[in-house]
């Protein structure tokens, strides 16, 4: 589903349209779900396990932006695409925003995010 996500910054806010996907299982293989060319995607944890294992193998280079249960920024990490290399991360945060690597957002300015509008249906990982 497509959703408008508002990114709250130190000096204002930015609104962007994101794909939103819910993680119902503690293991998520993004290669099977997302195209190699990545637009903004917000992943929301919907399972009760402490961590989620996310397989980013063969996914295009992107920024991994993690948020806590209050949707406040926790950390930002780059994922650089390496062909033929396995790449998996374990996250405990309930929200993960994936942004294309060429995104020019000033990450040090981010305070939090909020979901402001939705369209479409639910997209689950089985």
BANU-554845 format. One record per residue: residue number from 1; residue in one letter; x, y, z of N, C-alpha, C in turn. Coordinates in Angstrom, 2 decimals, padded with zeros to 5 digits. Layout:
<rs>
+------+------+---------+---------+---------+---------+---------+---------+---------+---------+---------+
: vose : seti :    n.px :    n.py :    n.pz :   ca.px :   ca.py :   ca.pz :    c.px :    c.py :    c.pz :
+------+------+---------+---------+---------+---------+---------+---------+---------+---------+---------+
:  NUM :    A :       X :       Y :       Z :       X :       Y :       Z :       X :       Y :       Z :
...
+------+------+---------+---------+---------+---------+---------+---------+---------+---------+---------+
</rs>
This chain:
<rs>
+------+------+---------+---------+---------+---------+---------+---------+---------+---------+---------+
: vose : seti :    n.px :    n.py :    n.pz :   ca.px :   ca.py :   ca.pz :    c.px :    c.py :    c.pz :
+------+------+---------+---------+---------+---------+---------+---------+---------+---------+---------+
:    1 :    X :  000.84 : -001.17 :  000.00 :  000.00 :  000.00 :  000.00 :  000.89 :  001.24 :  000.00 :
:    2 :    X :  000.42 :  002.30 : -000.59 :  001.14 :  003.58 : -000.60 :  000.62 :  004.43 :  000.55 :
:    3 :    X :  001.55 :  005.11 :  001.23 :  001.21 :  005.93 :  002.38 :  002.03 :  007.21 :  002.35 :
:    4 :    X :  001.44 :  008.29 :  002.83 :  002.20 :  009.52 :  003.01 :  002.86 :  009.47 :  004.38 :
:    5 :    X :  004.17 :  009.63 :  004.38 :  004.95 :  009.62 :  005.62 :  005.56 :  011.01 :  005.79 :
:    6 :    X :  005.37 :  011.56 :  006.97 :  005.93 :  012.87 :  007.29 :  007.20 :  012.65 :  008.11 :
:    7 :    X :  008.30 :  013.23 :  007.65 :  009.57 :  013.16 :  008.35 :  009.77 :  014.48 :  009.07 :
:    8 :    X :  009.80 :  014.44 :  010.40 :  009.94 :  015.64 :  011.22 :  011.43 :  015.93 :  011.41 :
:    9 :    X :  011.83 :  017.15 :  011.03 :  013.23 :  017.57 :  011.10 :  013.41 :  018.66 :  012.15 :
:   10 :    X :  014.64 :  018.97 :  012.49 :  014.94 :  020.06 :  013.43 :  014.35 :  021.38 :  012.94 :
:   11 :    X :  014.32 :  021.58 :  011.62 :  013.90 :  022.88 :  011.08 :  012.69 :  022.76 :  010.16 :
:   12 :    X :  011.81 :  021.83 :  010.40 :  010.61 :  021.69 :  009.58 :  010.23 :  020.25 :  009.38 :
:   13 :    X :  009.59 :  019.98 :  008.26 :  009.20 :  018.61 :  007.96 :  009.09 :  018.41 :  006.46 :
:   14 :    X :  009.21 :  017.15 :  006.06 :  009.11 :  016.75 :  004.67 :  008.08 :  015.64 :  004.59 :
:   15 :    X :  007.25 :  015.67 :  003.55 :  006.29 :  014.60 :  003.36 :  006.66 :  013.83 :  002.10 :
:   16 :    X :  006.64 :  012.50 :  002.19 :  006.94 :  011.67 :  001.02 :  005.99 :  010.50 :  000.97 :
:   17 :    X :  005.78 :  010.00 : -000.25 :  004.93 :  008.83 : -000.45 :  005.81 :  007.59 : -000.38 :
:   18 :    X :  005.41 :  006.63 :  000.45 :  006.18 :  005.40 :  000.66 :  005.29 :  004.18 :  000.46 :
:   19 :    X :  005.92 :  003.09 :  000.03 :  005.26 :  001.80 :  000.13 :  005.35 :  001.39 :  001.59 :
:   20 :    X :  004.29 :  000.82 :  002.14 :  004.29 :  000.36 :  003.52 :  004.05 : -001.14 :  003.53 :
:   21 :    X :  004.92 : -001.84 :  004.25 :  004.80 : -003.28 :  004.35 :  004.88 : -003.69 :  005.81 :
:   22 :    X :  004.04 : -004.63 :  006.18 :  004.02 : -005.10 :  007.56 :  004.77 : -006.42 :  007.66 :
:   23 :    X :  005.61 : -006.51 :  008.68 :  006.40 : -007.72 :  008.91 :  005.69 : -008.57 :  009.96 :
:   24 :    X :  005.02 : -009.63 :  009.51 :  004.28 : -010.50 :  010.41 :  005.11 : -011.69 :  010.87 :
:   25 :    X :  006.27 : -011.88 :  010.27 :  007.17 : -012.99 :  010.62 :  008.52 : -012.43 :  011.03 :
:   26 :    X :  009.26 : -013.14 :  011.88 :  010.56 : -012.66 :  012.34 :  011.67 : -012.80 :  011.30 :
:   27 :    X :  011.40 : -013.41 :  010.13 :  012.36 : -013.45 :  009.03 :  011.70 : -012.87 :  007.79 :
:   28 :    X :  012.37 : -011.89 :  007.17 :  011.83 : -011.23 :  005.99 :  012.88 : -011.25 :  004.90 :
:   29 :    X :  012.52 : -011.77 :  003.74 :  013.42 : -011.78 :  002.59 :  012.95 : -010.69 :  001.63 :
:   30 :    X :  013.66 : -009.57 :  001.61 :  013.22 : -008.44 :  000.79 :  013.44 : -008.68 : -000.69 :
:   31 :    X :  014.39 : -009.52 : -001.04 :  014.66 : -009.81 : -002.45 :  013.42 : -010.39 : -003.12 :
:   32 :    X :  012.66 : -011.18 : -002.40 :  011.46 : -011.79 : -002.94 :  010.28 : -010.83 : -003.01 :
:   33 :    X :  010.38 : -009.69 : -002.32 :  009.26 : -008.79 : -002.19 :  009.45 : -007.47 : -002.92 :
:   34 :    X :  010.65 : -006.92 : -002.85 :  010.91 : -005.60 : -003.42 :  011.70 : -005.72 : -004.72 :
:   35 :    X :  011.49 : -004.77 : -005.64 :  012.31 : -004.76 : -006.85 :  013.74 : -004.32 : -006.51 :
:   36 :    X :  014.68 : -004.64 : -007.39 :  016.07 : -004.25 : -007.15 :  016.22 : -002.73 : -007.16 :
:   37 :    X :  015.44 : -002.02 : -007.96 :  015.46 : -000.56 : -007.92 :  014.48 : -000.13 : -006.87 :
:   38 :    X :  014.96 :  000.51 : -005.85 :  014.19 :  000.75 : -004.64 :  013.65 :  002.17 : -004.55 :
:   39 :    X :  012.36 :  002.31 : -004.27 :  011.78 :  003.58 : -003.88 :  011.68 :  003.56 : -002.36 :
:   40 :    X :  011.14 :  004.60 : -001.76 :  011.00 :  004.64 : -000.31 :  010.03 :  003.56 :  000.16 :
:   41 :    X :  010.44 :  002.81 :  001.20 :  009.62 :  001.74 :  001.76 :  009.68 :  001.83 :  003.28 :
:   42 :    X :  008.52 :  001.83 :  003.92 :  008.43 :  001.80 :  005.38 :  008.00 :  000.40 :  005.79 :
:   43 :    X :  008.83 : -000.27 :  006.61 :  008.52 : -001.60 :  007.12 :  008.10 : -001.47 :  008.58 :
:   44 :    X :  006.99 : -002.10 :  008.92 :  006.46 : -002.04 :  010.28 :  006.38 : -003.44 :  010.87 :
:   45 :    X :  007.00 : -003.64 :  012.03 :  006.99 : -004.94 :  012.71 :  005.62 : -005.20 :  013.32 :
:   46 :    X :  005.05 : -006.37 :  012.99 :  003.74 : -006.76 :  013.52 :  003.78 : -008.10 :  014.24 :
:   47 :    X :  004.96 : -008.62 :  014.52 :  005.06 : -009.89 :  015.24 :  005.56 : -009.62 :  016.65 :
:   48 :    X :  005.53 : -010.64 :  017.50 :  005.86 : -010.45 :  018.92 :  007.31 : -010.80 :  019.27 :
:   49 :    X :  008.10 : -011.27 :  018.30 :  009.50 : -011.61 :  018.58 :  010.30 : -010.34 :  018.88 :
:   50 :    X :  011.39 : -010.52 :  019.61 :  012.23 : -009.38 :  019.97 :  012.91 : -008.76 :  018.77 :
:   51 :    X :  013.40 : -009.60 :  017.84 :  014.12 : -009.09 :  016.68 :  013.50 : -009.60 :  015.38 :
:   52 :    X :  013.82 : -008.87 :  014.31 :  013.45 : -009.30 :  012.97 :  014.74 : -009.48 :  012.18 :
:   53 :    X :  014.88 : -010.61 :  011.51 :  016.01 : -010.85 :  010.63 :  015.58 : -010.46 :  009.23 :
:   54 :    X :  016.31 : -009.53 :  008.63 :  015.94 : -009.02 :  007.31 :  017.05 : -009.34 :  006.33 :
:   55 :    X :  016.69 : -010.03 :  005.26 :  017.64 : -010.39 :  004.22 :  017.61 : -009.32 :  003.14 :
:   56 :    X :  018.72 : -008.59 :  002.99 :  018.85 : -007.53 :  001.99 :  019.70 : -007.98 :  000.80 :
:   57 :    X :  019.99 : -009.27 :  000.70 :  020.81 : -009.79 : -000.38 :  020.22 : -009.40 : -001.73 :
:   58 :    X :  021.06 : -008.87 : -002.61 :  020.69 : -008.47 : -003.98 :  019.74 : -007.28 : -004.03 :
:   59 :    X :  019.49 : -006.62 : -002.93 :  018.67 : -005.42 : -002.93 :  019.55 : -004.23 : -003.29 :
:   60 :    X :  019.04 : -003.30 : -004.05 :  019.80 : -002.13 : -004.47 :  020.33 : -001.37 : -003.24 :
:   61 :    X :  021.42 : -000.64 : -003.44 :  022.00 :  000.16 : -002.37 :  020.94 :  001.12 : -001.82 :
:   62 :    X :  020.91 :  001.25 : -000.50 :  019.89 :  002.09 :  000.14 :  020.35 :  002.52 :  001.52 :
:   63 :    X :  019.61 :  003.45 :  002.10 :  019.79 :  003.86 :  003.49 :  018.80 :  003.09 :  004.34 :
:   64 :    X :  019.24 :  002.58 :  005.47 :  018.38 :  001.90 :  006.43 :  018.21 :  002.86 :  007.60 :
:   65 :    X :  016.99 :  003.37 :  007.77 :  016.71 :  004.35 :  008.82 :  015.78 :  003.68 :  009.82 :
:   66 :    X :  016.24 :  003.56 :  011.07 :  015.50 :  002.83 :  012.10 :  014.83 :  003.78 :  013.09 :
:   67 :    X :  013.59 :  003.42 :  013.48 :  012.80 :  004.23 :  014.41 :  012.24 :  003.35 :  015.52 :
:   68 :    X :  012.10 :  003.92 :  016.71 :  011.57 :  003.18 :  017.86 :  010.05 :  003.14 :  017.84 :
:   69 :    X :  009.45 :  002.62 :  018.92 :  008.00 :  002.47 :  019.00 :  007.26 :  003.80 :  018.99 :
:   70 :    X :  007.94 :  004.91 :  019.31 :  007.35 :  006.25 :  019.25 :  007.64 :  006.93 :  017.93 :
:   71 :    X :  008.21 :  006.17 :  016.99 :  008.60 :  006.65 :  015.66 :  009.68 :  007.73 :  015.72 :
:   72 :    X :  010.52 :  007.66 :  016.76 :  011.65 :  008.58 :  016.89 :  012.90 :  007.91 :  016.35 :
:   73 :    X :  013.77 :  008.71 :  015.74 :  014.96 :  008.18 :  015.09 :  015.87 :  007.46 :  016.07 :
:   74 :    X :  016.35 :  006.28 :  015.67 :  017.31 :  005.51 :  016.45 :  018.67 :  005.53 :  015.75 :
:   75 :    X :  018.71 :  005.16 :  014.46 :  019.98 :  005.14 :  013.74 :  019.77 :  005.14 :  012.23 :
:   76 :    X :  020.85 :  005.44 :  011.52 :  020.88 :  005.42 :  010.06 :  022.10 :  004.62 :  009.64 :
:   77 :    X :  021.90 :  003.67 :  008.71 :  023.00 :  002.83 :  008.23 :  022.92 :  002.74 :  006.72 :
:   78 :    X :  024.07 :  002.74 :  006.04 :  024.02 :  002.51 :  004.60 :  024.04 :  001.01 :  004.30 :
:   79 :    X :  023.32 :  000.61 :  003.27 :  023.43 : -000.75 :  002.73 :  023.98 : -000.57 :  001.33 :
:   80 :    X :  025.17 : -001.08 :  001.07 :  025.76 : -000.97 : -000.26 :  025.62 : -002.30 : -000.96 :
:   81 :    X :  025.08 : -002.26 : -002.13 :  024.80 : -003.47 : -002.91 :  026.10 : -004.13 : -003.35 :
:   82 :    X :  026.23 : -005.39 : -003.05 :  027.36 : -006.21 : -003.49 :  026.78 : -007.45 : -004.15 :
:   83 :    X :  027.03 : -007.63 : -005.43 :  026.50 : -008.82 : -006.09 :  027.19 : -010.07 : -005.55 :
:   84 :    X :  026.42 : -011.12 : -005.48 :  026.91 : -012.42 : -005.02 :  027.34 : -012.42 : -003.55 :
:   85 :    X :  026.90 : -011.48 : -002.77 :  027.26 : -011.44 : -001.35 :  025.98 : -011.46 : -000.51 :
:   86 :    X :  025.95 : -012.31 :  000.49 :  024.81 : -012.36 :  001.41 :  024.86 : -011.15 :  002.33 :
:   87 :    X :  023.71 : -010.54 :  002.60 :  023.68 : -009.41 :  003.54 :  022.37 : -009.48 :  004.32 :
:   88 :    X :  022.49 : -009.74 :  005.60 :  021.32 : -009.79 :  006.47 :  021.57 : -008.94 :  007.71 :
:   89 :    X :  020.49 : -008.35 :  008.23 :  020.58 : -007.56 :  009.46 :  019.53 : -008.06 :  010.43 :
:   90 :    X :  019.83 : -007.92 :  011.71 :  018.85 : -008.16 :  012.77 :  018.49 : -006.80 :  013.34 :
:   91 :    X :  017.20 : -006.51 :  013.42 :  016.78 : -005.25 :  014.01 :  015.77 : -005.53 :  015.12 :
:   92 :    X :  015.81 : -004.70 :  016.13 :  014.81 : -004.81 :  017.20 :  013.80 : -003.66 :  017.12 :
:   93 :    X :  014.11 : -002.65 :  016.32 :  013.22 : -001.49 :  016.19 :  011.96 : -001.89 :  015.42 :
:   94 :    X :  010.82 : -001.32 :  015.77 :  009.57 : -001.68 :  015.11 :  009.35 : -001.01 :  013.75 :
:   95 :    X :  010.12 :  000.02 :  013.42 :  009.96 :  000.72 :  012.14 :  011.30 :  000.85 :  011.44 :
:   96 :    X :  011.29 :  000.52 :  010.14 :  012.50 :  000.64 :  009.33 :  012.10 :  001.30 :  008.02 :
:   97 :    X :  012.74 :  002.42 :  007.72 :  012.50 :  003.15 :  006.48 :  013.68 :  002.90 :  005.56 :
:   98 :    X :  013.42 :  002.38 :  004.37 :  014.46 :  002.17 :  003.37 :  014.34 :  003.28 :  002.34 :
:   99 :    X :  015.44 :  003.99 :  002.12 :  015.46 :  005.08 :  001.15 :  016.54 :  004.82 :  000.11 :
:  100 :    X :  016.32 :  005.21 : -001.14 :  017.35 :  005.04 : -002.15 :  018.66 :  005.70 : -001.70 :
:  101 :    X :  019.78 :  005.11 : -002.09 :  021.08 :  005.61 : -001.66 :  021.36 :  007.02 : -002.14 :
:  102 :    X :  020.72 :  007.44 : -003.24 :  020.93 :  008.80 : -003.76 :  020.06 :  009.83 : -003.07 :
:  103 :    X :  019.32 :  009.45 : -002.04 :  018.49 :  010.38 : -001.29 :  019.35 :  011.43 : -000.62 :
:  104 :    X :  018.97 :  012.69 : -000.73 :  019.77 :  013.80 : -000.20 :  019.24 :  014.34 :  001.14 :
:  105 :    X :  018.45 :  013.56 :  001.84 :  017.90 :  013.96 :  003.13 :  019.03 :  014.14 :  004.15 :
:  106 :    X :  018.99 :  015.21 :  004.93 :  019.99 :  015.45 :  005.97 :  019.62 :  014.61 :  007.19 :
:  107 :    X :  020.20 :  013.42 :  007.29 :  019.81 :  012.47 :  008.33 :  020.05 :  013.01 :  009.74 :
:  108 :    X :  021.05 :  013.84 :  009.92 :  021.32 :  014.39 :  011.26 :  020.22 :  015.35 :  011.72 :
:  109 :    X :  019.34 :  015.75 :  010.81 :  018.24 :  016.65 :  011.14 :  016.95 :  015.91 :  011.55 :
:  110 :    X :  016.90 :  014.60 :  011.30 :  015.67 :  013.84 :  011.53 :  015.41 :  013.68 :  013.03 :
:  111 :    X :  014.18 :  013.96 :  013.43 :  013.72 :  013.74 :  014.80 :  012.82 :  012.51 :  014.88 :
:  112 :    X :  011.82 :  012.45 :  014.00 :  010.84 :  011.37 :  014.04 :  010.09 :  011.30 :  012.71 :
:  113 :    X :  009.19 :  010.34 :  012.62 :  008.30 :  010.22 :  011.47 :  006.87 :  010.04 :  011.95 :
:  114 :    X :  005.94 :  010.26 :  011.06 :  004.54 :  009.94 :  011.34 :  003.87 :  009.56 :  010.03 :
:  115 :    X :  002.88 :  008.69 :  010.12 :  002.10 :  008.27 :  008.96 :  000.89 :  009.18 :  008.90 :
:  116 :    X :  000.72 :  009.88 :  007.75 : -000.34 :  010.88 :  007.68 : -001.48 :  010.53 :  006.74 :
:  117 :    X : -001.31 :  009.54 :  005.89 : -002.39 :  009.17 :  004.99 : -002.10 :  007.84 :  004.35 :
:  118 :    X : -003.17 :  007.12 :  004.02 : -003.01 :  005.80 :  003.43 : -003.92 :  005.66 :  002.23 :
:  119 :    X : -003.48 :  004.82 :  001.31 : -004.34 :  004.40 :  000.20 : -003.96 :  002.97 : -000.14 :
:  120 :    X : -004.84 :  002.22 : -000.70 : -004.52 :  000.84 : -001.09 : -004.78 : -000.13 :  000.04 :
:  121 :    X : -004.29 : -001.35 : -000.14 : -004.55 : -002.41 :  000.83 : -003.34 : -002.80 :  001.62 :
:  122 :    X : -003.50 : -003.83 :  002.42 : -002.47 : -004.33 :  003.30 : -001.48 : -005.19 :  002.52 :
:  123 :    X : -000.21 : -005.05 :  002.79 :  000.81 : -005.90 :  002.17 :  001.54 : -006.62 :  003.28 :
:  124 :    X :  001.45 : -007.94 :  003.30 :  002.05 : -008.72 :  004.37 :  003.19 : -009.57 :  003.85 :
:  125 :    X :  004.13 : -009.87 :  004.72 :  005.13 : -010.88 :  004.47 :  004.59 : -012.17 :  005.07 :
:  126 :    X :  004.58 : -013.21 :  004.29 :  004.04 : -014.48 :  004.78 :  005.12 : -015.33 :  005.41 :
+------+------+---------+---------+---------+---------+---------+---------+---------+---------+---------+
</rs>
